[in-house]
Amino acid sequence: MNECDTCAYNAYDEEWECYVCEMNLDEDEYARYMQDQRAHCPYYRNGDEYAIARKQ
């Protein structure tokens, strides 16, 4: 499992029939992210709606 699987910007595209990132990245940002495989995505946001409730 990678961080994209739990990201809030990861959404299913019915036209392409796959999951895509809905974060609006320009070409330079996307190329930089794809070249550096060790780095975490700077736009990652936890999409787990119950994470806050579990902490209480």
PyMOL Python script that loads the backbone (N, CA, C, O; Angstrom):
from pymol import cmd

cmd.read_pdbstr("""\
ATOM      1  N   MET A   1       0.844  -1.173   0.000  1.00  0.00           N
ATOM      2  CA  MET A   1       0.000   0.000   0.000  1.00  0.00           C
ATOM      3  C   MET A   1       0.897   1.246   0.000  1.00  0.00           C
ATOM      4  O   MET A   1       1.813   1.356   0.815  1.00  0.00           O
ATOM      5  N   ASN A   2       0.634   2.160  -0.897  1.00  0.00           N
ATOM      6  CA  ASN A   2       1.399   3.405  -0.908  1.00  0.00           C
ATOM      7  C   ASN A   2       0.527   4.529  -0.361  1.00  0.00           C
ATOM      8  O   ASN A   2      -0.652   4.328  -0.068  1.00  0.00           O
ATOM      9  N   GLU A   3       1.117   5.708  -0.228  1.00  0.00           N
ATOM     10  CA  GLU A   3       0.371   6.818   0.363  1.00  0.00           C
ATOM     11  C   GLU A   3      -0.772   7.282  -0.522  1.00  0.00           C
ATOM     12  O   GLU A   3      -1.709   7.900  -0.016  1.00  0.00           O
ATOM     13  N   CYS A   4      -0.736   7.016  -1.804  1.00  0.00           N
ATOM     14  CA  CYS A   4      -1.830   7.413  -2.697  1.00  0.00           C
ATOM     15  C   CYS A   4      -3.124   6.667  -2.363  1.00  0.00           C
ATOM     16  O   CYS A   4      -4.215   7.197  -2.573  1.00  0.00           O
ATOM     17  N   ASP A   5      -3.009   5.450  -1.850  1.00  0.00           N
ATOM     18  CA  ASP A   5      -4.197   4.663  -1.540  1.00  0.00           C
ATOM     19  C   ASP A   5      -5.047   5.287  -0.440  1.00  0.00           C
ATOM     20  O   ASP A   5      -6.260   5.078  -0.411  1.00  0.00           O
ATOM     21  N   THR A   6      -4.440   6.045   0.459  1.00  0.00           N
ATOM     22  CA  THR A   6      -5.184   6.653   1.557  1.00  0.00           C
ATOM     23  C   THR A   6      -5.320   8.163   1.406  1.00  0.00           C
ATOM     24  O   THR A   6      -5.804   8.829   2.322  1.00  0.00           O
ATOM     25  N   CYS A   7      -4.912   8.706   0.289  1.00  0.00           N
ATOM     26  CA  CYS A   7      -4.939  10.155   0.084  1.00  0.00           C
ATOM     27  C   CYS A   7      -6.346  10.641  -0.249  1.00  0.00           C
ATOM     28  O   CYS A   7      -7.106   9.966  -0.943  1.00  0.00           O
ATOM     29  N   ALA A   8      -6.672  11.821   0.258  1.00  0.00           N
ATOM     30  CA  ALA A   8      -7.983  12.411   0.001  1.00  0.00           C
ATOM     31  C   ALA A   8      -8.147  12.825  -1.460  1.00  0.00           C
ATOM     32  O   ALA A   8      -9.274  12.949  -1.939  1.00  0.00           O
ATOM     33  N   TYR A   9      -7.052  13.039  -2.170  1.00  0.00           N
ATOM     34  CA  TYR A   9      -7.111  13.461  -3.572  1.00  0.00           C
ATOM     35  C   TYR A   9      -7.185  12.276  -4.542  1.00  0.00           C
ATOM     36  O   TYR A   9      -7.281  12.487  -5.751  1.00  0.00           O
ATOM     37  N   ASN A  10      -7.143  11.076  -4.055  1.00  0.00           N
ATOM     38  CA  ASN A  10      -7.214   9.875  -4.889  1.00  0.00           C
ATOM     39  C   ASN A  10      -8.684   9.550  -5.144  1.00  0.00           C
ATOM     40  O   ASN A  10      -9.422   9.243  -4.208  1.00  0.00           O
ATOM     41  N   ALA A  11      -9.109   9.617  -6.395  1.00  0.00           N
ATOM     42  CA  ALA A  11     -10.517   9.393  -6.729  1.00  0.00           C
ATOM     43  C   ALA A  11     -10.633   8.476  -7.940  1.00  0.00           C
ATOM     44  O   ALA A  11      -9.753   8.440  -8.800  1.00  0.00           O
ATOM     45  N   TYR A  12     -11.721   7.747  -7.989  1.00  0.00           N
ATOM     46  CA  TYR A  12     -11.962   6.823  -9.100  1.00  0.00           C
ATOM     47  C   TYR A  12     -12.539   7.586 -10.280  1.00  0.00           C
ATOM     48  O   TYR A  12     -13.522   8.313 -10.136  1.00  0.00           O
ATOM     49  N   ASP A  13     -11.933   7.421 -11.437  1.00  0.00           N
ATOM     50  CA  ASP A  13     -12.398   8.047 -12.671  1.00  0.00           C
ATOM     51  C   ASP A  13     -13.135   6.987 -13.481  1.00  0.00           C
ATOM     52  O   ASP A  13     -12.525   6.036 -13.970  1.00  0.00           O
ATOM     53  N   GLU A  14     -14.440   7.154 -13.619  1.00  0.00           N
ATOM     54  CA  GLU A  14     -15.254   6.152 -14.321  1.00  0.00           C
ATOM     55  C   GLU A  14     -14.938   6.087 -15.807  1.00  0.00           C
ATOM     56  O   GLU A  14     -15.075   5.030 -16.423  1.00  0.00           O
ATOM     57  N   GLU A  15     -14.521   7.197 -16.385  1.00  0.00           N
ATOM     58  CA  GLU A  15     -14.197   7.208 -17.812  1.00  0.00           C
ATOM     59  C   GLU A  15     -12.943   6.386 -18.086  1.00  0.00           C
ATOM     60  O   GLU A  15     -12.908   5.612 -19.042  1.00  0.00           O
ATOM     61  N   TRP A  16     -11.914   6.547 -17.256  1.00  0.00           N
ATOM     62  CA  TRP A  16     -10.654   5.804 -17.426  1.00  0.00           C
ATOM     63  C   TRP A  16     -10.683   4.459 -16.712  1.00  0.00           C
ATOM     64  O   TRP A  16      -9.830   3.607 -16.959  1.00  0.00           O
ATOM     65  N   GLU A  17     -11.659   4.262 -15.826  1.00  0.00           N
ATOM     66  CA  GLU A  17     -11.816   3.040 -15.041  1.00  0.00           C
ATOM     67  C   GLU A  17     -10.579   2.733 -14.194  1.00  0.00           C
ATOM     68  O   GLU A  17     -10.105   1.598 -14.143  1.00  0.00           O
ATOM     69  N   CYS A  18     -10.078   3.761 -13.540  1.00  0.00           N
ATOM     70  CA  CYS A  18      -8.941   3.594 -12.628  1.00  0.00           C
ATOM     71  C   CYS A  18      -8.910   4.778 -11.662  1.00  0.00           C
ATOM     72  O   CYS A  18      -9.636   5.758 -11.829  1.00  0.00           O
ATOM     73  N   TYR A  19      -8.051   4.662 -10.647  1.00  0.00           N
ATOM     74  CA  TYR A  19      -7.902   5.743  -9.688  1.00  0.00           C
ATOM     75  C   TYR A  19      -6.904   6.763 -10.215  1.00  0.00           C
ATOM     76  O   TYR A  19      -5.876   6.400 -10.787  1.00  0.00           O
ATOM     77  N   VAL A  20      -7.212   8.040 -10.020  1.00  0.00           N
ATOM     78  CA  VAL A  20      -6.349   9.134 -10.464  1.00  0.00           C
ATOM     79  C   VAL A  20      -6.225  10.155  -9.336  1.00  0.00           C
ATOM     80  O   VAL A  20      -7.083  10.248  -8.458  1.00  0.00           O
ATOM     81  N   CYS A  21      -5.144  10.908  -9.386  1.00  0.00           N
ATOM     82  CA  CYS A  21      -4.926  11.974  -8.417  1.00  0.00           C
ATOM     83  C   CYS A  21      -5.646  13.224  -8.901  1.00  0.00           C
ATOM     84  O   CYS A  21      -5.446  13.664 -10.033  1.00  0.00           O
ATOM     85  N   GLU A  22      -6.479  13.793  -8.045  1.00  0.00           N
ATOM     86  CA  GLU A  22      -7.213  14.988  -8.412  1.00  0.00           C
ATOM     87  C   GLU A  22      -6.478  16.271  -8.045  1.00  0.00           C
ATOM     88  O   GLU A  22      -7.004  17.366  -8.247  1.00  0.00           O
ATOM     89  N   MET A  23      -5.279  16.147  -7.514  1.00  0.00           N
ATOM     90  CA  MET A  23      -4.488  17.334  -7.196  1.00  0.00           C
ATOM     91  C   MET A  23      -4.012  17.940  -8.501  1.00  0.00           C
ATOM     92  O   MET A  23      -3.483  17.228  -9.355  1.00  0.00           O
ATOM     93  N   ASN A  24      -4.186  19.216  -8.669  1.00  0.00           N
ATOM     94  CA  ASN A  24      -3.843  19.889  -9.911  1.00  0.00           C
ATOM     95  C   ASN A  24      -2.347  20.220  -9.919  1.00  0.00           C
ATOM     96  O   ASN A  24      -1.939  21.271  -9.425  1.00  0.00           O
ATOM     97  N   LEU A  25      -1.531  19.321 -10.480  1.00  0.00           N
ATOM     98  CA  LEU A  25      -0.088  19.517 -10.561  1.00  0.00           C
ATOM     99  C   LEU A  25       0.284  19.994 -11.958  1.00  0.00           C
ATOM    100  O   LEU A  25      -0.270  19.527 -12.953  1.00  0.00           O
ATOM    101  N   ASP A  26       1.229  20.930 -12.021  1.00  0.00           N
ATOM    102  CA  ASP A  26       1.712  21.309 -13.347  1.00  0.00           C
ATOM    103  C   ASP A  26       2.781  20.307 -13.786  1.00  0.00           C
ATOM    104  O   ASP A  26       3.166  19.436 -13.005  1.00  0.00           O
ATOM    105  N   GLU A  27       3.256  20.418 -15.007  1.00  0.00           N
ATOM    106  CA  GLU A  27       4.208  19.438 -15.552  1.00  0.00           C
ATOM    107  C   GLU A  27       5.490  19.346 -14.739  1.00  0.00           C
ATOM    108  O   GLU A  27       6.005  18.251 -14.511  1.00  0.00           O
ATOM    109  N   ASP A  28       6.008  20.488 -14.300  1.00  0.00           N
ATOM    110  CA  ASP A  28       7.252  20.483 -13.537  1.00  0.00           C
ATOM    111  C   ASP A  28       7.098  19.791 -12.189  1.00  0.00           C
ATOM    112  O   ASP A  28       7.965  19.016 -11.787  1.00  0.00           O
ATOM    113  N   GLU A  29       6.005  20.064 -11.492  1.00  0.00           N
ATOM    114  CA  GLU A  29       5.763  19.428 -10.193  1.00  0.00           C
ATOM    115  C   GLU A  29       5.591  17.924 -10.353  1.00  0.00           C
ATOM    116  O   GLU A  29       6.123  17.146  -9.561  1.00  0.00           O
ATOM    117  N   TYR A  30       4.852  17.518 -11.374  1.00  0.00           N
ATOM    118  CA  TYR A  30       4.628  16.093 -11.600  1.00  0.00           C
ATOM    119  C   TYR A  30       5.931  15.382 -11.967  1.00  0.00           C
ATOM    120  O   TYR A  30       6.197  14.289 -11.469  1.00  0.00           O
ATOM    121  N   ALA A  31       6.736  15.981 -12.821  1.00  0.00           N
ATOM    122  CA  ALA A  31       8.011  15.383 -13.215  1.00  0.00           C
ATOM    123  C   ALA A  31       8.942  15.262 -12.022  1.00  0.00           C
ATOM    124  O   ALA A  31       9.610  14.240 -11.859  1.00  0.00           O
ATOM    125  N   ARG A  32       8.996  16.294 -11.183  1.00  0.00           N
ATOM    126  CA  ARG A  32       9.835  16.254  -9.987  1.00  0.00           C
ATOM    127  C   ARG A  32       9.391  15.136  -9.052  1.00  0.00           C
ATOM    128  O   ARG A  32      10.229  14.426  -8.498  1.00  0.00           O
ATOM    129  N   TYR A  33       8.095  14.974  -8.873  1.00  0.00           N
ATOM    130  CA  TYR A  33       7.570  13.922  -8.001  1.00  0.00           C
ATOM    131  C   TYR A  33       7.879  12.534  -8.565  1.00  0.00           C
ATOM    132  O   TYR A  33       8.252  11.635  -7.813  1.00  0.00           O
ATOM    133  N   MET A  34       7.729  12.353  -9.863  1.00  0.00           N
ATOM    134  CA  MET A  34       7.973  11.047 -10.473  1.00  0.00           C
ATOM    135  C   MET A  34       9.456  10.679 -10.496  1.00  0.00           C
ATOM    136  O   MET A  34       9.782   9.494 -10.423  1.00  0.00           O
ATOM    137  N   GLN A  35      10.353  11.639 -10.594  1.00  0.00           N
ATOM    138  CA  GLN A  35      11.785  11.356 -10.634  1.00  0.00           C
ATOM    139  C   GLN A  35      12.326  10.974  -9.265  1.00  0.00           C
ATOM    140  O   GLN A  35      13.244  10.158  -9.181  1.00  0.00           O
ATOM    141  N   ASP A  36      11.793  11.532  -8.203  1.00  0.00           N
ATOM    142  CA  ASP A  36      12.290  11.263  -6.861  1.00  0.00           C
ATOM    143  C   ASP A  36      11.372  10.250  -6.182  1.00  0.00           C
ATOM    144  O   ASP A  36      10.394  10.628  -5.538  1.00  0.00           O
ATOM    145  N   GLN A  37      11.685   8.985  -6.323  1.00  0.00           N
ATOM    146  CA  GLN A  37      10.838   7.915  -5.798  1.00  0.00           C
ATOM    147  C   GLN A  37      10.872   7.827  -4.270  1.00  0.00           C
ATOM    148  O   GLN A  37       9.964   7.248  -3.674  1.00  0.00           O
ATOM    149  N   ARG A  38      11.886   8.382  -3.632  1.00  0.00           N
ATOM    150  CA  ARG A  38      12.006   8.280  -2.181  1.00  0.00           C
ATOM    151  C   ARG A  38      11.197   9.348  -1.448  1.00  0.00           C
ATOM    152  O   ARG A  38      10.879   9.177  -0.271  1.00  0.00           O
ATOM    153  N   ALA A  39      10.870  10.416  -2.108  1.00  0.00           N
ATOM    154  CA  ALA A  39      10.194  11.538  -1.453  1.00  0.00           C
ATOM    155  C   ALA A  39       8.701  11.247  -1.277  1.00  0.00           C
ATOM    156  O   ALA A  39       8.086  10.519  -2.056  1.00  0.00           O
ATOM    157  N   HIS A  40       8.160  11.834  -0.243  1.00  0.00           N
ATOM    158  CA  HIS A  40       6.723  11.753  -0.025  1.00  0.00           C
ATOM    159  C   HIS A  40       6.046  12.867  -0.807  1.00  0.00           C
ATOM    160  O   HIS A  40       6.643  13.917  -1.047  1.00  0.00           O
ATOM    161  N   CYS A  41       4.844  12.644  -1.188  1.00  0.00           N
ATOM    162  CA  CYS A  41       4.092  13.654  -1.935  1.00  0.00           C
ATOM    163  C   CYS A  41       3.836  14.860  -1.025  1.00  0.00           C
ATOM    164  O   CYS A  41       3.320  14.699   0.081  1.00  0.00           O
ATOM    165  N   PRO A  42       4.186  16.045  -1.475  1.00  0.00           N
ATOM    166  CA  PRO A  42       3.976  17.227  -0.634  1.00  0.00           C
ATOM    167  C   PRO A  42       2.503  17.613  -0.504  1.00  0.00           C
ATOM    168  O   PRO A  42       2.155  18.441   0.338  1.00  0.00           O
ATOM    169  N   TYR A  43       1.645  17.030  -1.319  1.00  0.00           N
ATOM    170  CA  TYR A  43       0.226  17.370  -1.301  1.00  0.00           C
ATOM    171  C   TYR A  43      -0.624  16.310  -0.616  1.00  0.00           C
ATOM    172  O   TYR A  43      -1.852  16.401  -0.613  1.00  0.00           O
ATOM    173  N   TYR A  44       0.023  15.305  -0.036  1.00  0.00           N
ATOM    174  CA  TYR A  44      -0.711  14.219   0.604  1.00  0.00           C
ATOM    175  C   TYR A  44      -1.581  14.748   1.741  1.00  0.00           C
ATOM    176  O   TYR A  44      -1.128  15.533   2.574  1.00  0.00           O
ATOM    177  N   ARG A  45      -2.829  14.308   1.761  1.00  0.00           N
ATOM    178  CA  ARG A  45      -3.739  14.626   2.855  1.00  0.00           C
ATOM    179  C   ARG A  45      -4.488  13.343   3.191  1.00  0.00           C
ATOM    180  O   ARG A  45      -5.080  12.712   2.315  1.00  0.00           O
ATOM    181  N   ASN A  46      -4.460  12.965   4.450  1.00  0.00           N
ATOM    182  CA  ASN A  46      -5.098  11.730   4.875  1.00  0.00           C
ATOM    183  C   ASN A  46      -6.591  11.787   4.577  1.00  0.00           C
ATOM    184  O   ASN A  46      -7.288  12.696   5.026  1.00  0.00           O
ATOM    185  N   GLY A  47      -7.070  10.818   3.824  1.00  0.00           N
ATOM    186  CA  GLY A  47      -8.478  10.766   3.449  1.00  0.00           C
ATOM    187  C   GLY A  47      -9.318   9.936   4.385  1.00  0.00           C
ATOM    188  O   GLY A  47     -10.503   9.718   4.131  1.00  0.00           O
ATOM    189  N   ASP A  48      -8.714   9.464   5.477  1.00  0.00           N
ATOM    190  CA  ASP A  48      -9.442   8.653   6.447  1.00  0.00           C
ATOM    191  C   ASP A  48     -10.308   9.555   7.315  1.00  0.00           C
ATOM    192  O   ASP A  48      -9.800  10.252   8.193  1.00  0.00           O
ATOM    193  N   GLU A  49     -11.609   9.542   7.072  1.00  0.00           N
ATOM    194  CA  GLU A  49     -12.528  10.413   7.800  1.00  0.00           C
ATOM    195  C   GLU A  49     -12.655  10.035   9.268  1.00  0.00           C
ATOM    196  O   GLU A  49     -13.084  10.858  10.077  1.00  0.00           O
ATOM    197  N   TYR A  50     -12.290   8.808   9.630  1.00  0.00           N
ATOM    198  CA  TYR A  50     -12.459   8.345  10.996  1.00  0.00           C
ATOM    199  C   TYR A  50     -11.192   8.470  11.830  1.00  0.00           C
ATOM    200  O   TYR A  50     -11.191   8.079  12.998  1.00  0.00           O
ATOM    201  N   ALA A  51     -10.120   8.999  11.267  1.00  0.00           N
ATOM    202  CA  ALA A  51      -8.852   9.116  11.988  1.00  0.00           C
ATOM    203  C   ALA A  51      -8.990   9.988  13.227  1.00  0.00           C
ATOM    204  O   ALA A  51      -8.434   9.664  14.276  1.00  0.00           O
ATOM    205  N   ILE A  52      -9.713  11.075  13.118  1.00  0.00           N
ATOM    206  CA  ILE A  52      -9.903  11.967  14.271  1.00  0.00           C
ATOM    207  C   ILE A  52     -10.744  11.299  15.346  1.00  0.00           C
ATOM    208  O   ILE A  52     -10.457  11.440  16.535  1.00  0.00           O
ATOM    209  N   ALA A  53     -11.769  10.579  14.945  1.00  0.00           N
ATOM    210  CA  ALA A  53     -12.641   9.917  15.913  1.00  0.00           C
ATOM    211  C   ALA A  53     -11.905   8.835  16.685  1.00  0.00           C
ATOM    212  O   ALA A  53     -12.186   8.628  17.866  1.00  0.00           O
ATOM    213  N   ARG A  54     -10.973   8.144  16.052  1.00  0.00           N
ATOM    214  CA  ARG A  54     -10.217   7.092  16.737  1.00  0.00           C
ATOM    215  C   ARG A  54      -9.275   7.679  17.780  1.00  0.00           C
ATOM    216  O   ARG A  54      -8.940   6.997  18.748  1.00  0.00           O
ATOM    217  N   LYS A  55      -8.843   8.912  17.610  1.00  0.00           N
ATOM    218  CA  LYS A  55      -7.940   9.540  18.569  1.00  0.00           C
ATOM    219  C   LYS A  55      -8.650   9.979  19.838  1.00  0.00           C
ATOM    220  O   LYS A  55      -8.011  10.163  20.874  1.00  0.00           O
ATOM    221  N   GLN A  56      -9.942  10.147  19.770  1.00  0.00           N
ATOM    222  CA  GLN A  56     -10.689  10.633  20.944  1.00  0.00           C
ATOM    223  C   GLN A  56     -10.905   9.552  21.973  1.00  0.00           C
ATOM    224  O   GLN A  56     -11.515   9.802  23.012  1.00  0.00           O
TER     225      GLN A  56
END
""", "prot")
cmd.dss("prot")
cmd.show_as("cartoon", "prot")
cmd.util.cbc("prot")
cmd.orient("prot")
